[in-house]
Amino acid sequence: MPKVRLSGTVLGHDDPGRAVRARLLYLLFGAGWDIYNSNGDQRITLSNIERKIIEADSFVFTPGATLEDMFKAISIFVGYQTLDRNLAGKPTVILNTDFSWDPFFSVLDHLNKMGTIKQDHRDFLLTAEDPEGVLKTLELGREKGIPDAGRHKIGECNGTSFENAVPPDYAGNVCVFCSATLEDPSYLADGRELGRLLAVNRLGCVSGAGRSGIMGAVVEGSVGAGGWTAGSNVPHIIELEGLPDGLSSFWLRPDIYTRMEVMMENSNAFVIFPGGAGTVQELLALMIFKHQQNPLMTGKPVVLFNRSNAAGVRFWDPLINLLSNMCKPGDFVVANELDDILPAIRLGLPQRETVAV
């Protein structure tokens, strides 16, 4: 019997999505599906989400999209993008009868236009207009399989974990979440400059340890300026992107969720640079942890670099609009210019003198 993981929660008898979910459960059971999370009460954590993905054969998201629902949906999309073997042949369907998923889709469309998402999300996150459509779309998805994400291995995973202590005079570590695919020279220059600024201000640089795109540029800037530079990556992404040179510490992890967790553990502040679906995923994880008052995010500032491109389009405007209804003031701050990032970080770090060079 195939297993479908259902996402979303019914909030009491008056929830407008209650009838839709009940109809969906009835149809799925009748069609022979074994349903995980039928009551909507199972919690997903960074430690268990990969196991939940492995256990399921497909995924269905219901109306009433929450921050956690969007995190899970973007996580699956990132898995498709990075050729996660545990998602091979497993379709995802989103039931959007209340249009609550539209702002999320708008973010993905915007990032596709900005060049950080190469795929059309509609080919991977399938949508249905009613519960009956969910069943048809699930079966069609299982029949056709997952589309080609257009990515290919460039080598084997040859990384092993190693550790070098952070210098004692450092004020803290800053984790930079960003694109590993965008190759626009002006974005790469900003990435190198941020890495350099972190190093000369005695701030450690933590990243996803990718060799390409903005991520590779940030690492290059920090390493080139003699900074303590660390990162975490997973085997199947290393096969796609390789590893940068010069890292002070590297944490190899089995999946992207424990990768995020070790990056949070070893960081005191976070910068959200221009990025794609993976960067959105990482930001949503930070916001969820803040709302849960998770110790991993206590007192740690989050800065979104809402950079403007040559046409005057600010990179993160659609995402900021999405989060405006889901986050509280102070959950994150926005920096429109590169020079605004470090002052915003300093405001949230324990006071200690650092001098820019």
C-alpha positions in Angstrom: 0.0 0.0 0.0 1.6 3.4 -1.0 2.1 5.9 1.7 1.2 9.6 1.4 2.4 12.2 3.9 -0.3 14.8 4.5 0.8 18.3 5.6 -1.4 20.9 7.2 -3.5 21.1 10.4 -7.2 21.6 11.0 -7.7 24.2 13.7 -10.9 23.2 15.4 -14.5 22.7 14.2 -14.8 26.1 12.6 -11.7 25.8 10.4 -12.9 26.4 6.8 -10.4 23.7 5.6 -12.0 21.0 7.8 -14.5 19.8 5.1 -11.9 19.8 2.4 -9.5 17.8 4.5 -12.2 15.3 5.4 -13.1 14.8 1.8 -9.5 14.4 0.9 -8.9 11.8 3.6 -12.0 9.9 2.4 -10.8 9.8 -1.2 -7.3 8.8 -0.3 -8.4 6.0 1.9 -10.9 4.8 -0.7 -8.1 4.8 -3.4 -5.9 2.6 -1.2 -3.4 5.1 0.2 -1.9 4.7 3.6 -2.0 8.2 5.1 0.7 9.6 7.4 -0.3 12.5 9.6 -4.0 12.3 8.8 -4.8 14.3 12.0 -2.3 17.0 11.3 -0.7 16.7 14.7 2.8 15.3 13.8 5.7 17.6 14.4 8.5 17.8 11.9 12.0 18.8 13.1 15.4 19.2 11.4 16.4 15.9 13.1 13.5 13.8 11.8 12.4 15.4 8.5 14.6 13.3 6.3 13.3 10.1 8.0 9.8 11.2 7.3 10.6 11.8 3.7 12.2 8.3 3.4 9.1 6.7 4.9 6.6 8.3 2.4 5.9 7.6 -1.3 4.3 11.0 -2.0 3.4 14.3 -0.4 0.2 16.3 -0.3 -0.1 19.8 1.1 -3.6 21.1 2.1 -5.1 24.7 2.2 -4.2 27.1 5.0 -0.5 27.3 4.3 1.6 28.1 7.3 5.3 28.9 7.7 6.0 25.3 8.6 4.0 24.0 5.6 5.9 26.3 3.3 9.2 25.1 4.9 8.3 21.5 4.2 7.2 22.2 0.6 10.3 24.2 -0.2 12.4 21.5 1.4 11.0 18.9 -1.0 11.5 21.2 -4.0 15.2 21.7 -2.9 15.5 17.9 -2.7 14.2 17.6 -6.2 16.7 20.3 -7.4 19.7 18.6 -5.7 18.8 15.1 -6.9 18.1 13.7 -3.4 17.9 10.0 -3.9 15.3 9.7 -1.1 12.9 11.8 -3.2 13.3 9.9 -6.5 9.9 9.1 -8.0 7.9 10.7 -5.2 5.4 13.3 -6.4 4.2 16.3 -4.4 0.7 17.8 -4.8 -0.5 21.1 -3.3 -4.3 21.6 -2.8 -4.7 25.4 -3.0 -8.5 25.9 -2.8 -8.1 28.9 -0.5 -5.2 30.5 -2.5 -3.1 30.7 0.6 -0.2 29.2 -1.3 -0.2 32.0 -3.9 2.3 34.2 -2.1 4.7 31.3 -1.8 4.4 30.6 -5.6 5.0 34.2 -6.3 8.3 34.0 -4.5 9.4 31.0 -6.6 8.3 32.8 -9.8 10.2 35.9 -8.8 13.4 33.9 -8.1 13.0 32.2 -11.4 13.0 35.6 -13.1 16.0 36.7 -11.0 18.0 33.6 -12.2 18.5 31.7 -8.9 15.8 29.1 -9.6 16.4 27.4 -13.0 13.4 25.1 -12.9 9.7 25.9 -13.2 8.3 25.0 -9.8 5.0 24.0 -11.4 6.7 20.9 -12.9 7.7 19.7 -9.4 5.2 21.1 -6.9 2.0 20.0 -8.7 -1.3 21.8 -7.9 -4.9 20.6 -7.7 -8.1 22.5 -7.5 -10.1 20.1 -5.4 -9.7 16.8 -3.5 -10.6 14.7 -6.5 -7.9 16.5 -8.5 -5.4 15.6 -5.8 -5.9 11.8 -6.5 -5.6 12.3 -10.3 -2.5 14.4 -10.0 -0.9 12.0 -7.5 -1.4 9.1 -9.9 -0.2 11.1 -12.9 2.8 12.2 -10.9 3.7 8.6 -10.0 3.2 7.5 -13.6 5.4 10.2 -15.1 8.0 10.5 -12.4 9.9 13.5 -11.3 11.1 15.8 -14.1 14.8 16.2 -14.9 16.1 19.1 -12.8 18.9 19.8 -15.3 21.7 19.1 -12.9 24.5 16.6 -13.2 27.3 15.3 -11.0 30.7 16.9 -11.5 32.6 14.5 -9.2 32.5 12.3 -6.2 32.0 13.3 -2.5 35.5 13.4 -1.1 34.8 15.5 2.0 35.5 14.5 5.6 34.8 16.6 8.7 37.6 18.5 10.3 37.8 21.3 12.9 40.0 24.2 13.8 39.1 26.5 16.7 37.7 29.9 16.2 40.4 32.5 17.1 39.8 33.8 20.7 39.6 37.5 19.6 36.7 36.9 17.2 33.4 38.6 18.1 31.3 35.7 16.7 30.5 33.8 13.6 28.2 35.0 10.8 26.4 32.4 8.7 25.8 33.5 5.1 22.9 31.8 3.3 23.1 32.5 -0.5 23.0 31.1 -4.0 25.4 28.5 -5.2 24.3 28.9 -8.9 24.1 32.7 -9.6 27.1 33.8 -11.6 26.3 37.5 -12.2 29.7 39.3 -11.7 28.2 42.1 -9.6 26.6 39.6 -7.2 29.8 37.6 -6.9 31.7 40.8 -6.2 29.3 41.6 -3.3 29.8 38.1 -2.0 33.6 38.4 -2.0 33.4 41.8 -0.3 31.1 40.5 2.4 33.5 37.6 3.1 36.4 40.1 3.3 34.5 42.4 5.6 33.7 39.5 8.0 37.4 38.5 8.1 38.9 42.0 8.7 36.3 42.6 11.4 37.3 39.4 13.2 34.0 37.7 12.4 34.0 34.0 11.4 32.3 33.1 8.2 30.0 30.1 8.1 28.4 28.9 4.8 27.0 25.9 3.0 30.5 25.1 1.7 29.7 25.3 -1.9 32.4 26.1 -4.5 30.2 27.9 -7.0 28.1 31.0 -7.3 27.8 33.6 -4.5 28.5 30.9 -1.9 31.9 30.2 -3.4 32.6 34.0 -3.7 31.8 34.6 0.0 34.2 31.8 1.0 36.8 33.1 -1.3 36.6 36.6 0.1 36.9 35.4 3.7 39.7 32.9 3.0 41.6 35.5 0.9 41.5 38.0 3.8 42.8 35.3 6.3 39.5 34.8 8.0 38.3 31.8 10.0 35.9 30.2 7.4 33.8 27.2 8.0 31.0 25.3 6.3 28.8 22.2 6.1 27.6 20.2 3.1 26.1 16.8 2.2 27.4 14.1 -0.1 24.9 14.4 -2.9 25.3 18.2 -3.1 29.1 18.0 -3.0 28.8 15.7 -6.1 27.0 18.6 -7.8 29.0 21.6 -6.6 32.3 20.5 -5.2 33.9 21.9 -2.1 35.8 25.3 -1.8 39.5 25.5 -0.8 40.8 27.0 2.4 38.1 26.1 4.9 39.2 26.3 8.6 36.5 23.8 9.6 34.1 21.6 7.7 31.2 19.6 9.0 30.0 16.7 6.7 26.4 15.9 7.3 24.1 13.2 5.8 21.2 15.5 4.8 20.4 19.1 4.3 18.5 19.4 7.6 21.2 18.3 9.9 23.5 20.5 7.7 21.3 23.5 8.6 21.3 22.5 12.3 25.1 22.4 12.6 25.4 25.8 10.8 22.9 27.3 13.3 24.8 25.8 16.2 28.1 27.4 15.1 26.7 30.8 14.2 25.9 33.9 16.2 24.2 35.9 13.3 22.8 35.2 9.9 22.9 37.0 6.6 20.4 36.1 3.8 22.1 37.1 0.6 20.5 36.7 -2.8 19.7 33.1 -3.3 17.3 30.5 -4.6 14.9 27.9 -3.1 17.6 26.6 -0.7 18.1 30.1 0.7 14.3 30.5 1.2 14.3 27.1 2.9 17.1 28.2 5.3 15.4 31.5 6.1 12.1 29.8 6.9 13.9 27.4 9.2 15.4 30.4 11.1 12.0 32.0 11.4 10.3 28.8 12.7 13.1 28.3 15.3 12.7 31.9 16.4 8.9 31.4 16.8 9.5 28.2 18.7 12.0 30.0 21.0 14.5 27.3 20.1 17.8 27.9 21.9 19.7 27.6 18.6 18.3 31.0 17.6 18.1 32.8 20.9 19.6 36.3 20.6 20.8 35.7 17.0 20.1 38.5 14.5 18.9 37.7 10.9 19.7 40.3 8.2 18.1 40.1 4.7 20.3 41.8 2.0 17.6 43.1 -0.2 19.9 44.1 -3.0 18.7 46.1 -6.0 19.7 44.9 -9.5 20.5 47.0 -12.5 16.8 47.4 -13.3 16.0 48.6 -9.8 14.3 45.4 -8.7 15.0 44.5 -5.1 15.8 40.9 -4.7 13.8 39.8 -1.7 10.7 42.1 -2.0 8.2 39.2 -2.6 9.6 37.1 0.2 9.5 40.1 2.6 5.8 40.6 1.6 5.2 36.9 2.3 6.8 37.1 5.8 5.2 40.3 6.7 2.0 38.5 7.7 3.8 35.5 9.3 6.7 37.1 11.3 7.0 39.6 14.2 8.9 42.8 14.2 12.5 42.0 15.0 12.5 38.5 13.6 14.7 39.9 10.9 16.0 43.2 9.6 16.4 44.4 6.0 19.6 45.9 4.7 19.3 47.5 1.3 23.0 48.2 0.8 26.0 46.0 1.4 27.5 48.6 3.8 24.3 48.2 6.0 24.9 44.6 6.8 27.7 44.7 9.4 26.1 47.5 11.4 22.9 45.5 11.5 24.8 42.4 12.7 26.6 44.3 15.4 23.4 45.5 16.9 22.4 41.9 17.7 25.8 40.6 18.8 27.3 41.0 22.3 29.1 44.3 22.4 32.7 44.1 21.5 34.9 46.5 19.6 35.6 45.6 15.9 37.2 47.9 13.5 36.5 47.8 9.7 39.5 48.0 7.4 
